[in-house]
Amino acid sequence: MKRTRLIFSGSGGQGVITAAIILAEAAVIHEGKNATQSQSYGAAARGGSTRSDVIISDEDIMFPEVNQANTLVCLTQESYNTYKELVRPGGIVITDSRFVTTTKKVDAKQIELPMYQTVMDKIGKPIVFNVCMLGAVLGVTEILKPPSVMDVLKSRVPEDFIEMNRKALDLGMDLGALRAV
Amino acid sequence: MTEKIKFVQGNEACVEGALYAGVDFFAGYPITPSTEIAEVLSKRLPEKGGKFIQMEDEIASMCAIIGASLTGHKVMTATSGPGFSLKQEALGYACMAEIPCVIVNVQRGGPSTGNPTHVSQGDINQARWGTHGDHSIIALTASNHQDVFAMTVDAFNLAETYRTPVVLLFDEAVGHMREKLIVPEAGEIARVDRLRTSLGKGVDYHPYLPREDGRLPMSDFGGDHRYNVTGLFHDMWGFPSNNPKVVSGLLHHLNDKIENNVHNITRYKEHFMDDAEYILISYGSSARSAIHIATNRRARGEKMGVLELQSLWPFPEAMIREKCANAKAVLVVEMNMGQVMRHVKAAVDRPENVFLVNRIDGKLITPTDIKSLLRVIQGRGV
């Protein structure tokens, strides 16, 4: 793997930034890679579009922002509309089918997954929507080994919630694996 | 081993460096984008027996660390532009009274309250001349978390070595970004601790009487010795004096102790600098984009290098003149209106070959920004 650039986007409160941090941390701590995670801060904490950029590489990473993402994740229509041009031609766009209607004008493989619906049906708690999304990213791209991400989750999540997170990650991976590239 | 590898924000790397250097007193007032430094220290410092105080404002924070340092502690405060402005008066007092302390300024857009959540490097000259009078000061900076850690340790060491305030000029992009940090084992990086007087209790102690090597041993205030500390010009007892000899002697001392040690204080990194014809001079987060460009250009066989400055004050004039002697062009990459560029122009033999590549809109300067100006300078159009 040379260098993978990802953009996670959605609305404030959906946990896209936390998901980005978890992925990048897993790459650094558990897979010995280099990674950067950055985000644009604004005055608003909740609502509105949020975005976080992650670069994972075996080499040093200098410029930490992503202009041409290998993988773009959009969890709201607004973030899809705002960031869809930032996917690299031939790259991957992962969207949640409940929140985003995609257009054909994007030169990338667009993968619509019922992540939110699956989480609500199988777990019933929207709080792990972001972890399911992370599972889907792993399923589609195989960018990191799932146990690496699970290890980070274990270190960040209270013990009583670990099983719920594991289930959400698995659900996402199953959804993603069906559309693996 | 793995617990020593961390994935953290630049601000947390600064905290790790401060703890490694032995900080045991922090006073501050939260301000974006520096807040995480106070936030993390509010937890970490009490855990190791240190003191964390959130003061009523930035002025009080600066005064509190000065007092704590005098009593023998390693101290730090952290802020951003508006808070750094407020600290200037007390900063001058620390210069005059020669009190070791570390002031972190995680730069955001200014002037005034400016652009709180966005990156800038607009406080470079403020760090040098923000407080009045002919003082001297040390300011360090860093472009990545490993260096944020190392420079923070260095800042504490230099503060003790030269009995001076040291400013850490980080910026929002490095402060908020997350990347890998490897915390060195204890002892891997040398630590300079307080030079204390060997004079016992009851023996006359002169707080401003230099040893033969020029250094001034300190005595923990409130401890074995009674002495005076003032922002006025003062004699070796620390008492006010307007004797012309005393005044000029002290002012020379305050400047000489730092300016005569530029070679010892200068910190920089060279990236692809061997035989470089085009030199990018940069620092902080801007340097990341400069290194990105130079890496790509070298792969294409272009003779381009980056001179990354890690100490900004005292300005490393002689080093820059030497490194740039054979350059066809020198591009200073920074996020301000040319604050370092002007000093580079003054340092090099051919100032007409020095160009500014800047960005001042709150966005991190990109490799593309540098590339487009490079094309113009190289006569290849836009």
Interface residues (C-beta under 8 A of the other chain):
Chain A: I21 A24 E25 V28 I29 N34 A35 T36 Q37 S38 Q39 S40 Y41 G42 A43 I61 M62 F63 P64 E65 N67
Chain B: T2 I5 K6 F7 T32 P33 P116 T117 H118 E172 A173 H176 M177 R178 E179 K180 R288 S289 I291 H292 T295 L364 T366 P367
